Amino acid sequence: MQFLSFLALLGIAYLLWRLTDQIPDIVFRLSEIQRDTAELLRLSKAKANDADAPAADSED
């Protein structure tokens, strides 16, 4: 039973090691997603503001 517990502990340690090895890539990808989402939100708000504003050229 102790041997199986030791193997389980080694397996968990290995998986944690692999996970921590990937953290910089995960953080970079999340920051890229956040940047893209913020840009899409900004563009959609700008389009909404343009649609709400009256056209200045229509007075001619």
N, C-alpha and C positions, 0 to 999 in steps of 0.2 A: 504494500500500500504506500509506503514511503517513496518507493521508486517511481510509482505512477504520479504521485504528488510532485516529485522533483521534475519529472518530464513535463508535467503541466506548467510548472513554474518556468521551466526553460522555454516552453512554447509561448507563454505570455510575455516573457522578457524579449524573445525574438520579435514578436509582433509589435511590441512597444518600440523596439529599436528601429524597425522598418517604418513605423508611423512617424517617429521623430525625424527620421531621415527625409521624409516627404514634406514636412511642415513648411519649409521655405517656399516650395513650389505651390502648396495649397494657399498660403498667405498671398503670394503674388497673384494667383488666379482670382482669388476673392477680391483683391483690390482692383483688378481689371474689371470684374463684373460690377463692382460698386461704381467705378468711374463711368462705365457704359450706361448703367442705370441712371445715374445722376444727369448725364448728358441727354438721355432720352426724355427724362422728366423736364429738364430745362427747355428742350426744344418743343415739347408738347405745351408747356406753359406759354412759351413765346407765340406759338401758333394760336392758342386760345386768346391771348391778348390782342393779336393782330386781327382776329375775327371779331372781337368785341369793339375795337376802335372804329369810329366812322372813317370812311375814305375821304381824304382831303382833296383828291382830284375830282370828285363828283360835283363840286360846286361850280365848275366852269360851264 
